[in-house]
Amino acid sequence: MEERFDLTWIDKGREPQCEPNPDYPDGKDVDATLGQRPACRSTLPYPAQRCGIYVIRCKRCKASIGVTTAGRPDDPRSIMIPCKEMPN
């Protein structure tokens, strides 16, 4: 995990209720930028322990986002979010 990010795990305390998406047997790289640049990218612990939420916060620009997990192979393994820093 990059030192640039704070990562908080919110455990929902339950196991997945449905099968993983077979299109993502090695996890997903989530892009939540909608094409905006610059962007901040963080790896995530993969796969997650079980159903829950990772809250990711960039220490540099203070951008934050939450992403859900299910403890399955199709969990997110990285996330990219719009950077809130203003370009020079």
Backbone torsions as a table, in degrees:
resi	resn	phi	psi	omega
1	MET	NA	136.2	179.8
2	GLU	-66.9	141.3	178.9
3	GLU	-69.7	-13.6	-177.9
4	ARG	-72.1	-13.3	-173.4
5	PHE	-119.6	144.4	166.7
6	ASP	-96.8	134.1	-179.0
7	LEU	-125.8	126.5	178.1
8	THR	-119.8	132.1	177.3
9	TRP	-101.2	126.6	174.3
10	ILE	-110.2	105.4	-176.1
11	ASP	-82.2	123.7	177.7
12	LYS	-86.9	-5.2	172.7
13	GLY	67.5	25.4	177.5
14	ARG	-138.6	157.3	179.8
15	GLU	-90.7	158.7	-179.6
16	PRO	-61.4	148.5	-177.2
17	GLN	-105.9	-7.4	-179.9
18	CYS	-138.0	167.5	-178.2
19	GLU	-72.1	150.8	177.6
20	PRO	-68.9	157.3	176.8
21	ASN	-72.8	118.0	-177.1
22	PRO	-66.9	-13.4	177.6
23	ASP	-71.8	-13.5	-177.2
24	TYR	-129.6	64.1	-177.2
25	PRO	-70.2	-16.1	-179.4
26	ASP	-117.1	22.3	178.6
27	GLY	89.7	174.2	-178.0
28	LYS	-118.0	141.9	167.8
29	ASP	-98.6	107.5	-173.7
30	VAL	-87.1	125.7	176.2
31	ASP	-112.3	105.3	-179.1
32	ALA	-103.7	21.3	-175.3
33	THR	-85.8	-19.5	-172.8
34	LEU	53.7	34.6	177.4
35	GLY	84.6	-2.6	-177.9
36	GLN	-71.3	139.4	175.0
37	ARG	-133.1	146.4	4.0
38	PRO	-72.5	169.4	-178.8
39	ALA	-136.7	156.3	176.8
40	CYS	-110.5	137.1	-178.9
41	ARG	-127.4	137.4	177.4
42	SER	-134.9	141.9	169.2
43	THR	-79.8	160.0	179.8
44	LEU	-126.5	149.8	172.7
45	PRO	-59.1	129.7	-172.6
46	TYR	-136.5	138.2	-15.6
47	PRO	-73.1	164.6	179.2
48	ALA	-68.2	163.6	-178.0
49	GLN	-63.4	-41.2	-178.2
50	ARG	-173.6	-160.5	-180.0
51	CYS	-64.3	132.4	-179.4
52	GLY	178.3	-165.9	-178.1
53	ILE	-137.4	131.8	167.8
54	TYR	-94.7	129.8	172.2
55	VAL	-107.4	120.3	-175.8
56	ILE	-112.3	131.7	180.0
57	ARG	-132.3	127.3	177.0
58	CYS	-79.3	123.7	-179.4
59	LYS	-69.1	-26.6	-176.8
60	ARG	-78.2	-53.1	-174.5
61	CYS	-104.3	-7.5	178.0
62	LYS	73.6	7.9	175.3
63	ALA	-65.9	146.0	178.2
64	SER	-145.0	158.0	-179.2
65	ILE	-158.1	157.4	173.4
66	GLY	-116.8	144.1	177.7
67	VAL	-137.0	134.3	-177.2
68	THR	-83.8	155.5	178.7
69	THR	-136.9	164.6	178.7
70	ALA	-135.2	4.0	-178.5
71	GLY	69.8	35.3	-177.8
72	ARG	-126.2	169.4	178.8
73	PRO	-61.0	-24.0	-178.9
74	ASP	-90.6	15.6	176.3
75	ASP	-65.8	158.4	173.5
76	PRO	-67.1	139.1	176.8
77	ARG	-112.2	-14.1	173.9
78	SER	-155.9	162.1	177.9
79	ILE	-142.4	141.9	175.9
80	MET	-123.2	128.2	-177.7
81	ILE	-126.5	154.3	178.1
82	PRO	-61.3	134.1	177.9
83	CYS	-80.4	137.7	180.0
84	LYS	-91.7	-0.5	177.7
85	GLU	-71.2	143.5	177.2
86	MET	-87.5	133.0	177.9
87	PRO	-66.1	147.5	-179.9
88	ASN	-74.0	NA	NA
